[in-house]
Amino acid sequence: MIDINELYEEIEAVQKEILDDTNPNIVDVKQLNAIENWHSPSQKLVTYEQSGHLYISSSDAGFDYLTFLENNNVFTREPEHGIPVLPKETLELHFEAEMMGNVSAKLALIEYNHSEKCNVTFYDPNKEVKIILSEETTQVRLALKVTHAGVTIVKRIQLERVVASEVSKRTASHGVMSHAPAIKRLKDLQVACIFDEFTRTCYEKEVQLLPITPTDWRDVLTENRPHFLFVESAWKGNYGAWEFKIATYNNQSKAELFELLDWCKEQGIPTVFWNKEDPIHFDKFIDTAERFDYIYTTDADMIPKYQERAGHTNVFAQSFAVQPSMHNPIALAEPRVDKMCFAGSYYGNRHEERRKDMEDVLDVALDYGLAIYDRNHGKPLKDKAMFEFPERYQSAVLGSLPYSEMELAYKGYKYMININSIKYSPTMFSRRVFEGLASGTPVLSSYSKGIRRLFGDVVMISEDTDKLHQQMQAITKDDQIYDQKSLAGIRAVYREHTYQHRLASMLGDLQLAVPKFTKNVTVMAVARSKRAFLNILKQYQAQTYQGKKLVVFVTMFDEAIQLMNQYNTADISVFVHSYMSHYDKITEVIDTDYFAYFSDSHFYGKYYLEDLVHAGLYSEADFIGKSKARYEFVTDLHFQSSLVAANWHFGKKLPKLLQEMEENASLAPYLKQGARLFSADTYNFIENSQKIKLEDRQQIEI
């Protein structure tokens, strides 16, 4: 039997050898004290180097920030050059500085989890302190907060990793498991996983993944108790760690996986399996899937088979989805090519029905311009001729396209082609359909029951080539029809088919608390007449987006009191305009993720809020609005045609901010503070709409 104390001694000895060869500094000291690595968007701070020290001259009675490596002081945003750390790690800070004048300086250490800020601490100079990071922290950012006028001389900043003198005994064989954290938001979810790379990339932005291997799973899951174990029909599994251990092969042992499942059952950890390969590879994975508490399949028609084999009814359909940060309409550097793009393979000797469907669709596409990226292009294949596209398509073949460059197929062309191998499943079809629609690209597809069921006429689909021609002729001849189809695709996916939606559905099935993940918006307005109030109310109520509230500040016109009494409801609040002087911050009036200002002078189409919220989700911009640019980051937007992140620090009291909204002030000045401005589509908004005819409004509301 192993003596646990001897084991600790061996671990400590190995640890010491490693640390003796490791630089304990989290950041290189020279880099941390170099003037070129500290930036301020404000002109109130002047930096220079003298005698090897960093000098900071401040001329303002207020405060400003000097930030390390970053070019902005937007601390709510995940840093581009974050300093990687370990959760609950102990650091030692050495911060030496001298101040001349009334100035004071503090070093801010901002902690981030996988997606957002989770903690901020300020440290005074000339005090050595130990810092214990939050249990969810994965990276940190540094900034110097300089207050009042004077000169600060920074003599030394050093951030070191502190290693405990003895190994923690929390994960000893007799030890106690940690508790899974409460789920207040999706990002609080801790999910033990065995994924192939693509699924991992899509889910890691939404939850805290705990990738495990056959050798470390017990240690990882004892230290970090997951809310559930999630295994997909992985071929490689966590970078090859689970290769040949999930699917069924000859002369194979799945003992390691089954031991993991038994352990999860003992610990009360739910286990989830998702077969993304159904129905084709049902037999390959059923021996594994039947051992899980919950089973998900891409083909709803397979549910009865799973229920029969597994002996329970916790079996559900789960289609593919999109990851907004990857699948979105943000424009590429080059404009879209006016052609139809197909990225896939041709099989001349098998899948006869698929081959015929493919040729029917490609023949239609030839009339409108065709570009083909052949997955088999350049591969040394046996019977190569069987995998080559027929001669009539050869001039359209441009080579192959790795998945890392697939956005060229999705967004580099005006149209996308999809061919279905499985035609009659109610839920299973290619993930490229979701991803193409999310990219704002109209999709022409061979027949699929699932596509028809989920997307209706959003996707151009038919088994009749004449009808495919009719749909293509309509969309290629009328830019408005094209844009309408593009917007309909984006909305259809972002309403119901992101990986956040899939997670929320899964949590409901597992009877775990489902945290709020949709964004909400407060529409703000100033009404100086009853007519203006009713016009704003009408446009607000017409909005398709459900997560909305309305706050109207009214002047004391006739019937203002009556309106206040009539319309103060669960989602509508009416205040006397002069009363806003009682508030300092906008967050004292609203409690939503965004706000948008509606002016009585403009027309806001019914999709205005919905489209901007979707754009905020995939762009992660601070201000999202309407301008002449389409799906681009821009340098200017205006309050009355924009959605604004409510947590943005304006540094202004509410009366002043509301005045800027009413005057339709530019948002460009906030660029200096690191704001990101994104312009979405050009529809559902008309400036000074009183001069616009009704039919013109109808054309813009698509």
ChimeraX attribute file (.defattr): number of C-alpha atoms within 10 A of each C-alpha:
attribute: neighborCount
match mode: 1-to-1
recipient: residues
	/A:1	3
	/A:2	6
	/A:3	7
	/A:4	12
	/A:5	9
	/A:6	10
	/A:7	12
	/A:8	16
	/A:9	13
	/A:10	12
	/A:11	14
	/A:12	16
	/A:13	12
	/A:14	11
	/A:15	15
	/A:16	14
	/A:17	11
	/A:18	11
	/A:19	12
	/A:20	9
	/A:21	8
	/A:22	9
	/A:23	12
	/A:24	15
	/A:25	14
	/A:26	16
	/A:27	17
	/A:28	13
	/A:29	14
	/A:30	11
	/A:31	14
	/A:32	19
	/A:33	21
	/A:34	14
	/A:35	18
	/A:36	14
	/A:37	14
	/A:38	21
	/A:39	21
	/A:40	23
	/A:41	19
	/A:42	14
	/A:43	10
	/A:44	16
	/A:45	20
	/A:46	15
	/A:47	18
	/A:48	12
	/A:49	15
	/A:50	8
	/A:51	7
	/A:52	12
	/A:53	16
	/A:54	20
	/A:55	21
	/A:56	22
	/A:57	18
	/A:58	24
	/A:59	17
	/A:60	15
	/A:61	14
	/A:62	12
	/A:63	17
	/A:64	22
	/A:65	23
	/A:66	26
	/A:67	23
	/A:68	24
	/A:69	20
	/A:70	21
	/A:71	19
	/A:72	21
	/A:73	22
	/A:74	17
	/A:75	20
	/A:76	15
	/A:77	17
	/A:78	18
	/A:79	22
	/A:80	10
	/A:81	13
	/A:82	18
	/A:83	16
	/A:84	14
	/A:85	18
	/A:86	15
	/A:87	15
	/A:88	14
	/A:89	17
	/A:90	17
	/A:91	19
	/A:92	17
	/A:93	19
	/A:94	16
	/A:95	20
	/A:96	16
	/A:97	20
	/A:98	15
	/A:99	16
	/A:100	12
	/A:101	11
	/A:102	13
	/A:103	21
	/A:104	20
	/A:105	25
	/A:106	18
	/A:107	21
	/A:108	19
	/A:109	18
	/A:110	21
	/A:111	25
	/A:112	28
	/A:113	20
	/A:114	19
	/A:115	17
	/A:116	15
	/A:117	19
	/A:118	16
	/A:119	15
	/A:120	14
	/A:121	11
	/A:122	15
	/A:123	18
	/A:124	15
	/A:125	21
	/A:126	14
	/A:127	12
	/A:128	13
	/A:129	14
	/A:130	15
	/A:131	18
	/A:132	13
	/A:133	21
	/A:134	17
	/A:135	14
	/A:136	19
	/A:137	22
	/A:138	20
	/A:139	21
	/A:140	23
	/A:141	23
	/A:142	22
	/A:143	23
	/A:144	22
	/A:145	17
	/A:146	25
	/A:147	19
	/A:148	17
	/A:149	20
	/A:150	18
	/A:151	23
	/A:152	22
	/A:153	20
	/A:154	21
	/A:155	16
	/A:156	18
	/A:157	18
	/A:158	17
	/A:159	19
	/A:160	19
	/A:161	19
	/A:162	15
	/A:163	14
	/A:164	10
	/A:165	9
	/A:166	11
	/A:167	14
	/A:168	9
	/A:169	12
	/A:170	14
	/A:171	17
	/A:172	13
	/A:173	11
	/A:174	8
	/A:175	11
	/A:176	12
	/A:177	16
	/A:178	14
	/A:179	12
	/A:180	16
	/A:181	15
	/A:182	11
	/A:183	15
	/A:184	13
	/A:185	14
	/A:186	19
	/A:187	20
	/A:188	19
	/A:189	22
	/A:190	22
	/A:191	23
	/A:192	24
	/A:193	26
	/A:194	27
	/A:195	25
	/A:196	20
	/A:197	14
	/A:198	9
	/A:199	15
	/A:200	17
	/A:201	13
	/A:202	19
	/A:203	20
	/A:204	16
	/A:205	17
	/A:206	20
	/A:207	19
	/A:208	21
	/A:209	21
	/A:210	20
	/A:211	20
	/A:212	21
	/A:213	19
	/A:214	14
	/A:215	10
	/A:216	10
	/A:217	18
	/A:218	17
	/A:219	15
	/A:220	17
	/A:221	21
	/A:222	19
	/A:223	17
	/A:224	19
	/A:225	20
	/A:226	25
	/A:227	23
	/A:228	21
	/A:229	26
	/A:230	22
	/A:231	23
	/A:232	24
	/A:233	25
	/A:234	24
	/A:235	16
	/A:236	18
	/A:237	24
	/A:238	18
	/A:239	14
	/A:240	15
	/A:241	14
	/A:242	22
	/A:243	14
	/A:244	17
	/A:245	22
	/A:246	27
	/A:247	22
	/A:248	16
	/A:249	12
	/A:250	6
	/A:251	5
	/A:252	11
	/A:253	13
	/A:254	16
	/A:255	11
	/A:256	15
	/A:257	17
	/A:258	16
	/A:259	12
	/A:260	16
	/A:261	19
	/A:262	15
	/A:263	13
	/A:264	18
	/A:265	14
	/A:266	9
	/A:267	12
	/A:268	11
	/A:269	18
	/A:270	17
	/A:271	23
	/A:272	22
	/A:273	24
	/A:274	25
	/A:275	23
	/A:276	20
	/A:277	17
	/A:278	23
	/A:279	17
	/A:280	11
	/A:281	13
	/A:282	20
	/A:283	12
	/A:284	17
	/A:285	21
	/A:286	19
	/A:287	15
	/A:288	20
	/A:289	26
	/A:290	18
	/A:291	18
	/A:292	23
	/A:293	20
	/A:294	22
	/A:295	27
	/A:296	24
	/A:297	27
	/A:298	23
	/A:299	26
	/A:300	20
	/A:301	17
	/A:302	18
	/A:303	18
	/A:304	12
	/A:305	13
	/A:306	22
	/A:307	16
	/A:308	11
	/A:309	13
	/A:310	21
	/A:311	11
	/A:312	14
	/A:313	14
	/A:314	17
	/A:315	24
	/A:316	21
	/A:317	18
	/A:318	20
	/A:319	23
	/A:320	20
	/A:321	23
	/A:322	28
	/A:323	23
	/A:324	25
	/A:325	13
	/A:326	15
	/A:327	23
	/A:328	27
	/A:329	28
	/A:330	21
	/A:331	18
	/A:332	13
	/A:333	8
	/A:334	9
	/A:335	11
	/A:336	17
	/A:337	14
	/A:338	15
	/A:339	18
	/A:340	26
	/A:341	28
	/A:342	24
	/A:343	24
	/A:344	15
	/A:345	19
	/A:346	19
	/A:347	16
	/A:348	17
	/A:349	11
	/A:350	11
	/A:351	11
	/A:352	12
	/A:353	12
	/A:354	19
	/A:355	18
	/A:356	13
	/A:357	19
	/A:358	22
	/A:359	17
	/A:360	16
	/A:361	23
	/A:362	26
	/A:363	15
	/A:364	19
	/A:365	23
	/A:366	15
	/A:367	13
	/A:368	15
	/A:369	15
	/A:370	23
	/A:371	26
	/A:372	24
	/A:373	20
	/A:374	20
	/A:375	17
	/A:376	19
	/A:377	18
	/A:378	10
	/A:379	10
	/A:380	8
	/A:381	11
	/A:382	8
	/A:383	9
	/A:384	13
	/A:385	12
	/A:386	14
	/A:387	20
	/A:388	18
	/A:389	21
	/A:390	12
	/A:391	8
	/A:392	10
	/A:393	16
	/A:394	12
	/A:395	11
	/A:396	17
	/A:397	17
	/A:398	12
	/A:399	14
	/A:400	17
	/A:401	19
	/A:402	10
	/A:403	12
	/A:404	7
	/A:405	9
	/A:406	15
	/A:407	20
	/A:408	16
	/A:409	26
	/A:410	30
	/A:411	28
	/A:412	23
	/A:413	21
	/A:414	21
	/A:415	31
	/A:416	26
	/A:417	28
	/A:418	25
	/A:419	26
	/A:420	19
	/A:421	20
	/A:422	21
	/A:423	18
	/A:424	16
	/A:425	19
	/A:426	20
	/A:427	24
	/A:428	28
	/A:429	25
	/A:430	18
	/A:431	13
	/A:432	22
	/A:433	28
	/A:434	26
	/A:435	29
	/A:436	28
	/A:437	32
	/A:438	32
	/A:439	27
	/A:440	28
	/A:441	31
	/A:442	31
	/A:443	26
	/A:444	27
	/A:445	23
	/A:446	28
	/A:447	21
	/A:448	23
	/A:449	16
	/A:450	21
	/A:451	27
	/A:452	17
	/A:453	12
	/A:454	17
	/A:455	17
	/A:456	13
	/A:457	14
	/A:458	22
	/A:459	23
	/A:460	24
	/A:461	22
	/A:462	19
	/A:463	14
	/A:464	12
	/A:465	16
	/A:466	11
	/A:467	13
	/A:468	20
	/A:469	17
	/A:470	11
	/A:471	15
	/A:472	20
	/A:473	13
	/A:474	12
	/A:475	18
	/A:476	15
	/A:477	10
	/A:478	10
	/A:479	11
	/A:480	15
	/A:481	14
	/A:482	20
	/A:483	19
	/A:484	18
	/A:485	22
	/A:486	24
	/A:487	24
	/A:488	20
	/A:489	26
	/A:490	26
	/A:491	19
	/A:492	17
	/A:493	23
	/A:494	27
	/A:495	13
	/A:496	14
	/A:497	20
	/A:498	20
	/A:499	20
	/A:500	23
	/A:501	17
	/A:502	17
	/A:503	17
	/A:504	18
	/A:505	15
	/A:506	18
	/A:507	18
	/A:508	11
	/A:509	13
	/A:510	18
	/A:511	9
	/A:512	13
	/A:513	14
	/A:514	17
	/A:515	15
	/A:516	11
	/A:517	14
	/A:518	12
	/A:519	15
	/A:520	18
	/A:521	25
	/A:522	25
	/A:523	22
	/A:524	23
	/A:525	25
	/A:526	25
	/A:527	24
	/A:528	17
	/A:529	16
	/A:530	17
	/A:531	11
	/A:532	17
	/A:533	21
	/A:534	14
	/A:535	18
	/A:536	26
	/A:537	20
	/A:538	11
	/A:539	17
	/A:540	23
	/A:541	14
	/A:542	14
	/A:543	17
	/A:544	15
	/A:545	18
	/A:546	12
	/A:547	16
	/A:548	21
	/A:549	21
	/A:550	25
	/A:551	21
	/A:552	24
	/A:553	21
	/A:554	24
	/A:555	18
	/A:556	14
	/A:557	11
	/A:558	11
	/A:559	11
	/A:560	20
	/A:561	15
	/A:562	10
	/A:563	15
	/A:564	18
	/A:565	12
	/A:566	11
	/A:567	14
	/A:568	15
	/A:569	12
	/A:570	8
	/A:571	12
	/A:572	18
	/A:573	17
	/A:574	23
	/A:575	17
	/A:576	16
	/A:577	17
	/A:578	12
	/A:579	12
	/A:580	17
	/A:581	11
	/A:582	11
	/A:583	13
	/A:584	16
	/A:585	17
	/A:586	21
	/A:587	14
	/A:588	10
	/A:589	14
	/A:590	18
	/A:591	15
	/A:592	18
	/A:593	16
	/A:594	22
	/A:595	27
	/A:596	25
	/A:597	24
	/A:598	27
	/A:599	25
	/A:600	23
	/A:601	16
	/A:602	20
	/A:603	24
	/A:604	26
	/A:605	21
	/A:606	19
	/A:607	20
	/A:608	28
	/A:609	28
	/A:610	20
	/A:611	23
	/A:612	23
	/A:613	25
	/A:614	21
	/A:615	27
	/A:616	25
	/A:617	17
	/A:618	18
	/A:619	24
	/A:620	17
	/A:621	20
	/A:622	21
	/A:623	32
	/A:624	32
	/A:625	32
	/A:626	25
	/A:627	21
	/A:628	11
	/A:629	15
	/A:630	17
	/A:631	23
	/A:632	19
	/A:633	18
	/A:634	19
	/A:635	16
	/A:636	19
	/A:637	22
	/A:638	21
	/A:639	24
	/A:640	25
	/A:641	26
	/A:642	25
	/A:643	29
	/A:644	25
	/A:645	19
	/A:646	20
	/A:647	15
	/A:648	17
	/A:649	14
	/A:650	13
	/A:651	9
	/A:652	12
	/A:653	15
	/A:654	20
	/A:655	19
	/A:656	12
	/A:657	17
	/A:658	21
	/A:659	12
	/A:660	16
	/A:661	23
	/A:662	17
	/A:663	13
	/A:664	16
	/A:665	15
	/A:666	15
	/A:667	20
	/A:668	17
	/A:669	12
	/A:670	19
	/A:671	15
	/A:672	15
	/A:673	17
	/A:674	18
	/A:675	20
	/A:676	21
	/A:677	26
	/A:678	29
	/A:679	28
	/A:680	26
	/A:681	21
	/A:682	17
	/A:683	23
	/A:684	20
	/A:685	22
	/A:686	21
	/A:687	14
	/A:688	12
	/A:689	16
	/A:690	12
	/A:691	10
	/A:692	13
	/A:693	9
	/A:694	10
	/A:695	8
	/A:696	11
	/A:697	18
	/A:698	11
	/A:699	11
	/A:700	17
	/A:701	17
	/A:702	18
